[in-house]
Structure formats: structure tokens, C-alpha cells
Amino acid sequence: MLQYAIVFLVISLIAGIFGFTGTANTTKTIAKVLFALFLIFFVLTLIFGGVAFG
């Protein structure tokens, strides 16, 4: 999932450089959402993984 966020971030940066503002904003939003989901899943894995082995 983090890979998809990075891919959309790169697409957003490239689109921003070439002036495609609509595409850049859309991909930036997708990258932010995917990165937030990744962080949430990561924190939940840390919490529940620690509980299971603690």
C-alpha cells in the first residue's frame, strides 16, 4: 500500500511540474489517503502484534 502512495506522489509531482494541476491535485489526494491508511494499519499492527506477543 505504501508503494501505491509513493507512485501516486511521484505522478503528482511530475504532473505538477508539467502544469497539469487537476491531475496533480487528484493524485496528491490519492497519495495522502493511501499513506494515511498505511499509517493506520501500521500502528494497529504494532498495537495488536505487541498485545499478542506480550
C-alpha positions as CSV (number, residue, x, y, z in Angstrom):
1,M,0.0,0.0,0.0
2,L,2.9,2.3,0.7
3,Q,4.2,1.6,-2.7
4,Y,0.9,2.9,-4.3
5,A,1.2,6.0,-2.2
6,I,4.7,6.7,-3.4
7,V,3.7,6.0,-7.0
8,F,0.8,8.5,-6.8
9,L,3.1,11.0,-5.1
10,V,5.6,10.7,-8.0
11,I,2.8,11.1,-10.6
12,S,1.5,14.1,-8.7
13,L,5.0,15.7,-8.7
14,I,5.5,15.0,-12.4
15,A,2.0,16.4,-13.3
16,G,2.7,19.5,-11.2
17,I,5.9,20.1,-13.0
18,F,4.2,20.0,-16.4
19,G,1.3,22.1,-15.3
20,F,-1.5,19.6,-15.1
21,T,-3.0,21.0,-11.9
22,G,-6.2,18.9,-12.0
23,T,-4.3,15.7,-12.3
24,A,-1.7,16.8,-9.8
25,N,-4.4,17.6,-7.2
26,T,-6.2,14.3,-7.7
27,T,-3.1,12.2,-7.5
28,K,-1.9,14.2,-4.4
29,T,-5.2,13.4,-2.7
30,I,-5.0,9.7,-3.5
31,A,-1.4,9.6,-2.3
32,K,-2.4,11.3,1.0
33,V,-5.3,8.9,1.6
34,L,-3.2,5.8,0.8
35,F,-0.4,7.0,3.1
36,A,-2.8,7.7,5.9
37,L,-4.3,4.2,5.5
38,F,-0.8,2.7,5.6
39,L,0.0,4.5,8.8
40,I,-3.2,3.4,10.4
41,F,-2.7,-0.2,9.5
42,F,1.0,0.0,10.7
43,V,0.0,1.4,14.1
44,L,-2.7,-1.2,14.5
45,T,-0.3,-3.9,13.6
46,L,2.2,-2.6,16.2
47,I,-0.5,-2.4,18.9
48,F,-2.2,-5.8,18.3
49,G,1.1,-7.5,17.5
50,G,2.5,-6.3,20.8
51,V,-0.6,-7.5,22.6
52,A,-0.5,-10.9,21.0
53,F,3.2,-11.5,21.9
54,G,3.2,-9.5,25.2
